[in-house]
Amino acid sequence: MAKARVLIRPKEGILDPQGKAVERALPALGFEGIGHVRVGRMVELEADDPEQLGELCEKLLANPLIEDYEIQPL
Amino acid sequence: MIWGVLQFPGSCDERDALHACEVVGGEARLVWHEERDLSGIDGVVVPGGFSYGDYLRAGAIARFSPAMEAVAELAAAGGPVLGICNGFQVLCEAGLLPGALLRNEDLRFVCKQADLLDDAGATLSIPLKHGEGRYYAPEEMLDRLEANGQVAYRYADGHNANGSVRDIAGVRNERGNVVGLMPHPEHAVDPLTGSTDGRKVFQALEGFAS
């Protein structure tokens, strides 16, 4: 079994209200100079055949219309 | 006309959808998500709710159910399919409708009566209730949808409560037999609840029944 991590994030240019909400909370906590916060998802999995992960991402883990994904072997 | 109303684990508007089908003069029965056979059914409603808990993304898991395979066949054969709220999300995830639904712009669950405009310019008063109703499609896809007359419903001025692009509340496929929208026409069929405009949304699809 090969371990892998899949990172899924909203596509560039798509409004990410979760990222905006996090960003707006930062100054109140004393964090300055942090911007462009984007909130995505991380999926960790084990696969017998890591070759199929691309198709798995396209079909289920991500919606390619609105999300980019990145597969990281662990 | 005989309607089938899908029922997934986590659906919650299927009873109102059944009632709505009957109010507009049809018959209707529930179709469990594991059913693969839609014989005898002329059209399908994919109702609102939280199919399979909406884990991962709203509608992402439901699209793989046996009943949705049957719905895809019915749609390909030209039969009418109406997706409401979560059902709209399911149809988009299944690729039966263009676009995607994202978290509401302000991250708040919205629950209110809204005015929609149909293609003919008529105003329909129909309730909204959703947290992920912000319609999105890339600009070039939106231009194509508008050119093809595939934008079925828009929010009237000041009624776009979720940040949908170009005020889009509902779309149809190229053929016109598959329609999805975020607002809930099945909750607006009885004068008791304030508006009967939702009937028009069901009636608009009756012509596609064979």
Boltz contact constraints between the chains, C-beta under 6 A:
constraints:
  - contact:
      token1: [A, 17]
      token2: [B, 103]
      max_distance: 6.0
  - contact:
      token1: [A, 17]
      token2: [B, 105]
      max_distance: 6.0
  - contact:
      token1: [A, 17]
      token2: [B, 107]
      max_distance: 6.0
  - contact:
      token1: [A, 63]
      token2: [B, 100]
      max_distance: 6.0
  - contact:
      token1: [A, 65]
      token2: [B, 100]
      max_distance: 6.0
  - contact:
      token1: [A, 66]
      token2: [B, 100]
      max_distance: 6.0
